[in-house]
Amino acid sequence: MRPPIAVVGLVVAGAGACAGAERPGGNGRDDAPMSRAADVQMVAIPGGRFVAGSTVEERGAAYDAYLATAGHDTAREQHWFDNEADRHVDDLPPFRLDLMPVTNAAYAERVAAGGRPPAIDEATWRRQGLEQAFAEVERFLWHDGRPPAGREDHPVVLVTWDDATDYCAWRGRVVGDARRLPTARELEKASRGEQGFTYPWGNTFEPDKLNSAVRGPRDTVPVGSFPAGQSPYGVLDLAGNVFQWSSTPWPRGDGQRTVRGSAWDDFGGLGRGASWHGRPRQLRHVLIGFRCAADVPG
C-alpha cells in the first residue's frame, strides 16, 4: 500500500532572498532555507530486494505505449529501450531520497554561496547537438545569478553532472550530514517499489499522472504538481517534468553518466523505472535536473 503524502509547499520569497555571497570560510548554513526545507522532506527508502530491469515483452509494451501517444514509432525504430538491463532481482541497503527534484530557488542558494549558475549561450547550445532550438531554451536561462521570474519552484535545469554533484555535497555541508547524487539503482527502486511497478504509479502509462508531452504544457511545471503520480514510497516526479542525473557511470562507456525518468517533452514508454540512458557529464540540457540522496547509517 502506498503511504499517504502531503506535499509541503516550499514557499519561495524570490531569488533575491538568496542573493548574499557566502561568508569566507562559511557554509551558507543561515542562507539556505529552501535547501534545508527540501532536506527535511527526504523520504526513507527501506533496504531489501526489488525487481529491476525489463523483459522483452515489457520493452515491447513500452514501444507500443510510445507509438500510441506520440503518433510515430521513433522509439522502436531507434531501439531506445533495447539497452535496458534484463529483468532481475536486485538488493540495496536503506537510503534517503529527496521527495522532489531540486528547484531553481534551492539551487539559487548554492549560487549565492559561490556555486556556478546554470548558463549557456546559443553557440554552445548548438555545439551540443540537441534537437531543441535555442528559442526553446531562452525561457530557462538565468540572469545575474537568478532564475527566471516565476520559475522559482520549477526544477532546476541546464546543470551539468558536476554542478549537480557539487550542489548535493554543498547541501550536506549546510545540514551537517553528507548528501550525494543517487545511484541509478536507487532511483529505480524508489520508482518501482518492492512490487516492481513499471511506472511509479502502476503498470500502464497514465498521462494525467506526470508532466509529459501528452497532456502537459511542453514546459517544466512546479515540482510536486502531480501527487497522483507518486511512487510506492511516496516519492514525487520520478517520471515526467525532468530527467534526473544519477551518480552511476553509463555502462556503455564514453565517460557518460546515467539519467533516469523522463521529461516534459516525452511520451508513453518513457518514465518507466527500468528505462535509462547515458548523457555526457558536461551536458547542459533543458530536460535534465536532479535530486539528492543520503546514506542511512548501519
ZIURRA-V435579 format. One record per backbone hydrogen bond with DSSP energy under -1.0 kcal/mol. NH is the residue of the N-H (numbers start at 1). CO is the residue of the C=O. If there is no record, write none. Layout:
NH_CO, NH_CO
//
This chain:
11_9, 17_14, 18_15, 19_16, 26_23, 31_28, 36_32, 37_33, 38_34, 39_35, 40_36, 41_37, 42_39, 43_97, 45_95, 48_92, 50_90, 52_88, 54_85, 59_55, 60_56, 61_57, 62_58, 63_59, 64_60, 65_61, 66_62, 67_63, 68_64, 69_65, 70_66, 71_67, 77_73, 78_74, 79_76, 80_75, 84_81, 87_54, 88_52, 90_50, 92_48, 95_45, 96_294, 97_43, 98_292, 102_290, 104_154, 105_152, 107_103, 108_104, 111_107, 112_108, 113_109, 114_111, 115_110, 125_121, 126_122, 127_123, 128_124, 129_126, 136_133, 137_134, 138_134, 140_137, 141_138, 143_146, 146_143, 151_148, 154_151, 156_102, 158_285, 161_281, 164_160, 165_161, 166_162, 167_163, 168_164, 169_165, 170_166, 171_167, 172_168, 173_169, 174_170, 175_171, 176_172, 177_172, 180_293, 187_183, 188_184, 189_185, 190_186, 191_187, 192_188, 193_189, 197_192, 199_202, 209_206, 213_266, 216_212, 223_153, 225_222, 229_226, 230_227, 231_235, 234_231, 236_99, 241_211, 242_240, 243_287, 244_260, 245_289, 246_258, 247_182, 250_256, 253_250, 256_253, 257_279, 258_248, 259_277, 260_244, 264_241, 266_263, 270_267, 271_261, 273_198, 277_259, 279_257, 283_280, 289_243, 293_180, 294_96
//
